[in-house]
Amino acid sequence: MKIQVLLFGIATDLLQTSSLAFEVSENCSVADFKNEIKATYPQLENINSYAVAINETYASDEMILNQNDIVAIIPPVSGG
């Protein structure tokens, strides 16, 4: 099933885009999604330390994705 992925911060720099369409399997959890996207885009090797939101709500690794969900990948932000 197809989902939309929004990238923020360093994730945008690593993939040189701010969004992409991504295909995941049925009953795909956030943890499964992280593994699948990391396999496709090895640049996201630190994705397990990033926050993930589904349809503008922060998601746990156990949450299940649905067709046409919008998934945001939000790396930690540092400042000073």
N, C-alpha and C positions, 0 to 999 in steps of 0.2 A: 504494500500500500504506500501511497505517496504522502510525504509530509513536507512542509516548508521549514527550512532551518535558517534562523537569523543569527548572525555572528557579531560579536562585539569585542572591543578592545584588541588584544593581541591575536585573538582568533581571526579577526578580519585581516590583520597583517599577514598572518601565516598562510591563509588560503587566498589572499588577494581578492576577496569579495565580501560583501556584507550579507548575502543571502544565497541560498541554493535549494534546489529541489532534491529530495533524498528519498530513496526507496527502502522501506523496512518491511520485515515479515509481519504477518498477522500476530496479534497478541504480543507485540514487542514491548518490553519494559524499557524504562529509561536506562537501566544498567545494560540491557542488550543493545540499545541504540548507541550508547557510548562505545561499546566494543565494536559495533559495526562501522561507525563513522571513523573510529581510530584506525581500523583495518583499511578503510578506503583512503583516508587522509592521515598518514602517519605523523604529519606535522602537529596533529592534535594529541601528541603523546601524553600531555598533562591534563587531559579532559577530566579525569577523575577528581581533580582539585578545582574544577570550574562548577559554577552553579548552572542548573538547567531549569528553565521555566517552560511550561506547556500552556499555551493560550494565556499568557501574561500572569500565570500563577506558578510560584516556585514548586518544583516537583521533586519527590523522593525517587530513589532508584527503583522502587517497587511499582511505581505508577505505570499504567499501560497506555501506550499511544494509540490514537485512533486516526482513521483516514482524514486527511486534510488538516491535522493539527499543525499549529505553528509552534515550533520548538526554538527557544532562544538559548544560545550558549554564551554564558556570561563569566569571563575570567575574573579572578580577583583583581581588585584595583588598589594600587598603592599610591600614596601621595605624600606630600610633605610640605 
